[in-house]
Amino acid sequence: MEKTTLLRPRLSEKTFGLAGSNTVYVFDVPASANKQTVAAAVTAQFDVTVIGVNMLNVKGKAKRTVRKGGRAASGQQANRKKAYVALKEGDKLPFFQTEEDAKGKKTDQKVEKAVPVAAQTVKAENKTARRGLLRMRKSGEK
């Protein structure tokens, strides 16, 4: 039964953050699934150690659309069930693995902040030119 449980990973920015910092992965699971079956399925399919599972029922949102002729039609998204699966420290799943992680390189390097082009040109000029530019901006000249 464990391998027959359908686990669909939820791939979003929020789940990417959870996976990176807490080793918690989010799956869409069938409505009939419980914590034990989800834990057994994750262990069997991915060969990792599951510490805990939290389940969440999400009610589908009501939606409206307009059909041809201007008639409004009401509908509703399907209800779904999510499972938050916490793994043992050091265990990872390949869903959010970046290319650098796959090659074995570190991704914890500091990312340099992008500097606007205008700021780069002002830095290239000497101090007196920058002072003159600031004076022109204050006085309203271009």
C-alpha positions as CSV (number, residue, x, y, z in Angstrom):
1,M,0.0,0.0,0.0
2,E,2.9,2.4,0.8
3,K,4.2,2.6,-2.8
4,T,0.7,2.9,-4.2
5,T,-0.1,6.2,-2.3
6,L,0.1,9.0,-4.9
7,L,2.5,11.8,-3.7
8,R,2.6,14.9,-5.7
9,P,5.1,17.5,-4.5
10,R,3.9,21.1,-4.3
11,L,6.5,23.2,-6.0
12,S,6.2,26.9,-5.0
13,E,8.3,29.6,-3.5
14,K,6.9,29.0,0.0
15,T,7.6,25.2,-0.2
16,F,11.1,25.9,-1.6
17,G,11.8,28.0,1.5
18,L,10.5,25.3,3.9
19,A,12.6,22.6,2.1
20,G,15.8,24.7,2.2
21,S,15.7,25.8,5.8
22,N,13.7,23.2,7.8
23,T,13.9,20.1,5.6
24,V,10.1,20.1,5.4
25,Y,8.5,19.0,2.1
26,V,4.9,19.5,1.1
27,F,2.9,17.0,-0.9
28,D,-0.6,16.8,-2.3
29,V,-2.1,13.5,-1.1
30,P,-5.4,11.7,-1.7
31,A,-8.2,12.7,0.7
32,S,-8.2,9.2,2.1
33,A,-4.5,9.3,3.2
34,N,-3.5,9.6,6.8
35,K,-0.2,10.4,8.5
36,Q,1.0,6.8,8.8
37,T,0.4,6.0,5.1
38,V,2.1,9.2,3.9
39,A,5.2,8.6,6.1
40,A,5.4,5.0,4.9
41,A,5.1,6.1,1.3
42,V,7.8,8.8,1.5
43,T,10.1,6.4,3.2
44,A,9.5,3.6,0.6
45,Q,9.7,5.9,-2.4
46,F,12.6,8.1,-1.5
47,D,14.6,6.1,1.0
48,V,14.7,8.8,3.7
49,T,13.8,8.9,7.4
50,V,10.6,10.7,8.2
51,I,10.5,12.5,11.6
52,G,6.9,13.8,11.5
53,V,3.9,14.5,9.2
54,N,1.3,17.2,9.5
55,M,-1.9,17.1,7.4
56,L,-4.0,20.0,6.2
57,N,-7.4,19.9,4.4
58,V,-7.8,22.9,2.0
59,K,-11.3,23.8,0.9
60,G,-11.6,24.7,-2.8
61,K,-12.3,28.3,-3.6
62,A,-15.5,29.5,-5.2
63,K,-15.0,30.8,-8.7
64,R,-17.1,32.7,-11.2
65,T,-16.7,33.0,-15.0
66,V,-18.7,34.6,-17.8
67,R,-19.9,32.4,-20.7
68,K,-20.8,33.4,-24.2
69,G,-23.8,35.7,-24.2
70,G,-22.8,37.3,-20.9
71,R,-24.2,34.6,-18.6
72,A,-22.4,34.1,-15.3
73,A,-21.5,30.6,-14.3
74,S,-20.5,29.6,-10.8
75,G,-18.1,26.9,-10.0
76,Q,-15.7,25.7,-7.3
77,Q,-12.1,24.4,-7.3
78,A,-11.6,20.9,-6.0
79,N,-10.8,20.3,-2.4
80,R,-7.4,19.0,-1.7
81,K,-5.3,17.6,1.2
82,K,-1.7,18.6,1.8
83,A,0.9,16.8,3.9
84,Y,3.9,18.6,5.5
85,V,6.6,15.9,5.8
86,A,9.6,16.6,8.1
87,L,12.8,14.7,7.4
88,K,15.8,13.7,9.5
89,E,18.7,16.2,9.5
90,G,20.8,15.6,6.4
91,D,18.1,13.8,4.3
92,K,17.0,15.7,1.2
93,L,14.6,15.1,-1.7
94,P,15.6,16.0,-5.3
95,F,12.6,18.3,-6.0
96,F,14.3,21.6,-5.1
97,Q,17.8,20.7,-5.8
98,T,19.7,23.4,-7.7
99,E,22.3,22.7,-10.4
100,E,25.0,23.8,-8.0
101,D,23.8,21.3,-5.3
102,A,23.7,18.6,-7.9
103,K,27.3,19.2,-8.8
104,G,28.3,19.3,-5.1
105,K,29.2,23.0,-4.9
106,K,28.1,25.2,-2.0
107,T,25.2,27.6,-2.5
108,D,25.7,29.6,0.7
109,Q,27.9,32.2,-1.0
110,K,26.8,35.8,-0.6
111,V,24.9,37.1,-3.5
112,E,26.1,40.5,-4.6
113,K,23.4,43.2,-4.7
114,A,22.7,44.6,-8.1
115,V,23.8,48.2,-8.5
116,P,21.8,50.4,-10.9
117,V,23.7,51.6,-14.0
118,A,23.4,55.2,-13.0
119,A,25.0,54.6,-9.6
120,Q,27.9,52.7,-11.4
121,T,28.6,55.7,-13.6
122,V,28.5,58.2,-10.7
123,K,31.0,56.0,-8.8
124,A,33.3,56.0,-11.8
125,E,33.5,59.8,-11.8
126,N,35.8,61.6,-9.4
127,K,34.6,63.3,-6.2
128,T,34.3,66.8,-7.6
129,A,32.1,65.6,-10.4
130,R,29.8,63.9,-8.0
131,R,29.6,67.0,-5.8
132,G,28.7,69.0,-8.9
133,L,26.0,66.4,-9.8
134,L,24.5,66.6,-6.4
135,R,24.4,70.4,-6.5
136,M,22.7,70.3,-9.9
137,R,20.1,67.9,-8.5
138,K,19.4,70.0,-5.5
139,S,19.0,73.2,-7.6
140,G,16.7,71.5,-10.1
141,E,19.0,71.7,-13.1
142,K,19.5,68.9,-15.5
